[in-house]
Every structure is written in structure tokens, then in C-alpha cells.
Amino acid sequence: MASKKNLRQILDESKECFLVPCVYDCASNHAVEMCGFPVSLLSGGEVSISLNGVIDYGFTNLTDLERVVSRVAQTSSIPLIADIEDGFGGPLAVYRSARILSAAGAAAIQLEDSADMEETTRILPRNKYIAKVRAALAGLEGSDCLLIARSNADPSDPKQMREGCERLQEAIDIGREMGQYVIAMMVLVGDMDQAREMAGIVTGPKIFADVRAYKGEDGHYHPSVTMEELTPLGFKMCSSHYTMKAAMEGMLEHGLVNFKNQSVAYSFETAPASGIESFSCSGMYDPQAYLALENSFTKGNKEYTIVGHQVEDYPEGFVRPDIKERL
């Protein structure tokens, strides 16, 4: 939307690498923006689960993705990156996907070099992937949407690691020649040694993908890499999966107790983040702000209720986006 910063502006202004949570729908994206994250990434795998109820195995098509991107981007105050996997076909399909998804509101599209969406560790020959990169950049021309070139090359194989890095640097160089900003991602790079090796070949902007944690001798989990370690290597962002896991854990926790007790009392009293004592999360979506906007048109004083029941106020301590950025 016109009032929010685009992704390039955020990257140019940021002095440090920052965490980018993966989302899968409007609700998960809103939770991310409430917490103050500046950018979100639409996960192809989690969209497949949330939208179609099936695993990430090539079931999601371009029409599915366009629908989700348009709805999430329209109701978001932060830029949304869209994972387009292999672009849904060859160079012409990638060109069309880039045009459609940039028009739908994607702030960037992430294009991988997988040769088979059912066997994603098998990568395309470099010339075929670079043809897709050129097609994507042509499709994005004239928009604010950026390209994230992603390789699924295996870092444990020295030859494949070099090939993956070199093709990503080539993608960055092609983007520069075309006056466009390309960011590189090696999705299987998982630790600082591999990150340093990647940075030695890919000198342009980079994303560290799917950051993980390891279990220490103290029995607690610790980050496998930190933003402070990644910043000097030219990493701009670090993607992370947690929203769907957190949502499922919460629903399972509440569900087990509520099923056992045949009651929803647990859900009323268990609200460690929002403090909202209710079974509804409507207050987290700032419903009175919608009505305040409508009242500015009607000169009325209408309040939002759920079948006459009052709705809780927006919780304190969270980012509260302007309601105009949600419509």
C-alpha cells in the first residue's frame, strides 16, 4: 500500500540483519506485525497446509497463491515476501507469475532452482535457472517488487555448494545490469561456517534461510546463528518458521484441556500474551477502529459488537497499525 515502506526502503535503512517470520494467512501475518516485525514471508509449505489441508508437495497452484498474497498484502502494514517455489513452470510461466504476484501486492518473490517440486534437492542446470531469473526480472520491471534468487544446492557437497553460490551471484549481477535488486538465498545453509563460505562467493545481499536452534548441554535450545554474526557477512534478513507451530501448539494445548473438562474456562483464563479473558480474539483485530472509520463517514457513533456482546479492547504492548492500512 502507498503509505507503508517498501522492502527496498527497509533494507536500505536497516543497519543489521533482522528476523523475518514465515506466515500463511491474514491472521498469522497480523500476529507478526503486532509483535513489531518489519517484514513477513509467505511460506509455500504452510500455505499448502492452511489453504488446502495438504503437505507441501506441489499441490498449490498460482491461482491459490495469488488469492492468499492479495488478501494478506491488502490487510498488512508491512511488506510481504511470497515464496513462488519454481515459478509454476518454465520461463514464460515465471514471467506471468512475477507479473501477477507483484500486482497482487507481493513485496518480493522467492524463486528456487529446484528441478522437481516432489524432489526439491535436485537442482536445475544453471542456464535453465538463469533463464527463469531473467524472466522473473522482466516480469517485475516497473514495480517495487524484488527478486529473491534461491538455490537448493547441498552445502555438504563442495562442488554443488560452489555451483549454487555462483549461480546466485550471477542472478545478482544480472539484476544489477537490469537496474533491479536481487537478493540471494541458499536454503540449506545452516550454520556460520556455511554462511561464511557462501559470503566468500556471493558478495551481494543475502538471506539466511529457516534459522534453527540447537540443544545445549544446559538442556535449553540456543540459536544456531545470530543476527550480529550474520550482519558483517552481508546477510540482510534471516527467515524463520514459528507461527504455524506456535498456533498449532496453542490450539492443541487448549483443545486437550477443553476436551477433557468439556468447558472453555481454560481458554478464558489462559491468555499470557494478550491478557484477553475471552474465547474470542476479535479484540486483537481492533474492531472499534473499523467502526470509528465508518463513523467518520456517517457522522454516527456505532460500536462493534458480536451479536450484542461487547468486544474486548485492543491489547496493550503491541504494535497497532493504522486501520486504513488494513482495508
Disulfide bonds with the S-S distance in Angstrom:
none
